[in-house]
Amino acid sequence: MTNFLRMTAEAATPEHERPDPEKVISGDPQFTTWNLEDRDGLYCGLWQATPGKWRISYEEWEYIRILEGRSVITADDGTEYPLGPGDSFILRPGFSGTWEVTETILKEYVIKI
């Protein structure tokens, strides 16, 4: 094992899933995850989602950098956060609202549980 790992899709086996049907508001969003690190409550890698809208609720801390695509995260209080390539942000435990992908999105993520 090396102590250097590039954040590329080739570095991990892709996992495919969908959000729970009860959380989906519109569309048929599909997720592909390339989880590059999974240890001691730390996860990081790449995540792709196709268009759709679903409910989100965070119990963990997540840093995100958008590489491709467009989406809008809307907090429960109605505040909208439009996102596109180059945007980076943190979602803290307790954040809840919706995530709408309007153009297939690819993000880098680091999650700490």
N, C-alpha and C positions, 0 to 999 in steps of 0.2 A: 504494500500500500504506500502510495506517495502522499506527501503533505501538500501537494499542489494539485488542484483540480479545476479545469476550465468549465465554465457554465455553458455547456453545449448539449444539444439533444443526443448527440452520439455517445455521451458519457453515461447514459442510463437507459434502461428498458422502459418504453412508454407504458403508462397505465391509462386505460380508457374507462370513463364513467359518466354519469349524468347526475344532476342534483336530484334529491328526493322529489318525486312527483308532487307531493303536497306543498313544496316550496316554490314550484314553477308558476309564474304569473302569465308568461307568454312565450311563444316559440318552443323550440326543442333543443335547448342548449346541450352541447356535448363537450366534455372536458378531456384533455390529454395532459398527463402530468409526467414529467421526467424528474423524479426525486433523486437528487445527486448526493444528498447528505441526510442521514437519519441516525442521530445519536444524542443521548442525554437530553432529550426534549428539544433538540434543534433539528429543523428540517429546512433544506434549501434546494432550489432547482428551478425548473421552467414549467410554466402552466399555460395551456392554450384553451380558449373557450370560443365556441361558435355562437352566433346571435341568439338572443333570448333574454328573458328577465326572470329573476328568482329572488327570494328572500334570503338575507344573510344575517348571521348573528355571531359575533366574535367572542370567544372565551380565551383566545390566545392573542399574542402580540405578533403582527406581521408587517415586515418591510416589503414594499412592492416597487418595482421599476417597470414601466410599460415599454416594451420594445416595438410592438406592432399593434395596429388596430385602434378601435375607439370604443369607449364605454362611458356610462354614467353611473356613479354610485350615488344613491340618494339616502340620506339619513332619515330616521323615523320622524325627525322634526321638519322634514321637507327640504332641507338644504341639499342642493345638487352639486356634485363634484364631477364635471366633465373631464375625461382623461384621454390622453393620446400619447404617441411615441415620445419618449424622453421624460414623461412625468414620473416622479417618484414620491412616495408617501408612506405613512405608517397608519395602520388600523390597530387601535388599542382594544384590549378586552373591554367588553361592554358596548362596543359599537354594534348597532343593528339598523337594518334598512333593506334596500334592494340593490342588486347589481344588474345593470342592463348592458349587454354587449350589443352594439349596433353594427360593428365591423369586427370580424374574427380577431381576437386579441391574443397576444403572446406576452407573458410577463416573466420576470425573474422574481423570486420570492425568497425570503428568509423568515421562518416562523419559529418563535420561541414559546414553548408551552410552560 
